[in-house]
């Protein structure tokens, strides 16, 4: 029996596996079509996000208006509360008015100007 030397590894290489695979023309076309479709979907998603953003901006502006109205109402209630604390009277609609000043004098208790330390009770006498 005659022995033959075993083939060297470099001699046993498979030529089909060493060549880089190149996609077929159809595979490139399909890949390009998938990329174009993905791009179109992203454009649609972006447009939806822009629309949602505009809707949120509008909601935010409405909330700002509501917040300003609430602040006005709160200030009005604070003023009514302060007037009631100072002895004001409540009107039929629940608002308070002061009966202690020239602009809202009550017939029950006329407004009295403060007396100056000199003893004069004339309005505006401050010397």
Secondary structure per residue as TSV (DSSP state, phi and psi in degrees):
chain	resnum	aa	ss	phi	psi
A	1	X	-	360.0	131.7
A	2	X	-	-100.6	127.6
A	3	X	-	-89.4	135.5
A	4	X	-	-108.0	144.2
A	5	X	-	-67.7	143.2
A	6	X	-	-69.5	145.6
A	7	X	-	-65.0	145.9
A	8	X	-	-73.4	152.5
A	9	X	G	-57.2	-38.3
A	10	X	G	-67.2	-22.6
A	11	X	G	-80.1	-22.3
A	12	X	G	-91.9	6.0
A	13	X	-	-63.9	144.5
A	14	X	-	-92.6	116.1
A	15	X	H	-66.2	-30.6
A	16	X	H	-69.0	-30.2
A	17	X	H	-84.3	-17.5
A	18	X	H	-86.3	-20.1
A	19	X	S	-79.6	136.7
A	20	X	-	-65.4	138.1
A	21	X	-	-76.0	137.0
A	22	X	-	-114.4	130.3
A	23	X	-	-67.1	150.6
A	24	X	-	-73.3	165.4
A	25	X	H	-59.7	-40.8
A	26	X	H	-64.8	-38.8
A	27	X	H	-64.0	-40.1
A	28	X	H	-64.7	-41.8
A	29	X	H	-62.7	-44.1
A	30	X	H	-64.1	-41.4
A	31	X	H	-62.8	-43.7
A	32	X	H	-63.2	-40.1
A	33	X	H	-64.8	-41.0
A	34	X	H	-63.4	-41.4
A	35	X	H	-64.1	-41.4
A	36	X	H	-64.2	-40.1
A	37	X	H	-65.4	-44.1
A	38	X	H	-60.4	-40.6
A	39	X	H	-63.7	-42.4
A	40	X	H	-64.4	-40.8
A	41	X	H	-63.2	-40.9
A	42	X	H	-63.3	-38.7
A	43	X	H	-62.3	-41.7
A	44	X	H	-65.0	-43.7
A	45	X	H	-61.4	-41.2
A	46	X	H	-63.2	-41.3
A	47	X	H	-63.7	-40.6
A	48	X	H	-63.1	-41.8
A	49	X	H	-64.2	-40.1
A	50	X	H	-61.4	-41.6
A	51	X	H	-65.1	-43.7
A	52	X	H	-62.3	-40.1
A	53	X	H	-62.9	-43.3
A	54	X	H	-63.7	-40.3
A	55	X	H	-63.8	-41.7
A	56	X	H	-65.5	-38.5
A	57	X	H	-61.6	-41.3
A	58	X	H	-65.2	-43.9
A	59	X	H	-60.7	-40.3
A	60	X	H	-62.8	-42.5
A	61	X	H	-63.8	-41.1
A	62	X	H	-63.0	-40.5
A	63	X	H	-65.1	-36.9
A	64	X	H	-61.5	-41.9
A	65	X	H	-64.4	-46.1
A	66	X	H	-60.4	-41.1
A	67	X	H	-63.1	-41.5
A	68	X	H	-64.1	-41.2
A	69	X	H	-63.4	-42.0
A	70	X	H	-63.5	-39.4
A	71	X	H	-62.8	-40.6
A	72	X	H	-63.5	-45.3
A	73	X	H	-61.7	-41.5
A	74	X	H	-63.5	-43.5
A	75	X	H	-63.6	-40.9
A	76	X	H	-62.7	-42.9
A	77	X	H	-66.1	-39.5
A	78	X	H	-60.1	-41.9
A	79	X	H	-65.9	-44.3
A	80	X	H	-60.0	-42.5
A	81	X	H	-63.4	-42.5
A	82	X	H	-64.5	-40.2
A	83	X	H	-64.2	-41.9
A	84	X	H	-64.4	-40.2
A	85	X	H	-61.7	-30.5
A	86	X	T	-89.3	10.1
A	87	X	T	96.0	15.9
A	88	X	-	-71.8	173.9
A	89	X	E	-114.7	157.4
A	90	X	E	-97.5	137.5
A	91	X	-	-86.2	175.5
A	92	X	T	-61.1	-32.2
A	93	X	T	-85.3	5.7
A	94	X	S	92.0	-1.5
A	95	X	-	-88.3	154.1
A	96	X	E	-98.3	147.9
A	97	X	E	-134.9	151.6
A	98	X	-	-85.7	133.3
A	99	X	S	-102.2	12.0
A	100	X	S	-110.5	20.2
A	101	X	S	-144.8	167.8
A	102	X	G	-58.5	-31.6
A	103	X	G	-80.1	-18.7
A	104	X	G	-136.7	47.9
A	105	X	-	-65.4	135.9
A	106	X	-	-94.2	149.3
A	107	X	S	-71.8	-25.7
A	108	X	S	-72.4	-45.3
A	109	X	S	-129.0	99.8
A	110	X	-	-67.9	149.6
A	111	X	-	-70.7	136.0
A	112	X	-	-116.8	126.0
A	113	X	-	-69.9	151.0
A	114	X	-	-63.7	146.7
A	115	X	-	-87.4	132.1
A	116	X	-	-72.6	149.3
A	117	X	T	-55.4	-22.2
A	118	X	T	-73.1	-10.9
A	119	X	S	99.5	-8.1
A	120	X	-	-76.2	134.5
A	121	X	-	-108.7	19.8
A	122	X	S	-75.5	136.0
A	123	X	T	-62.2	136.0
A	124	X	T	81.2	1.0
A	125	X	-	-85.9	103.8
A	126	X	-	-124.2	15.6
A	127	X	-	-81.9	360.0
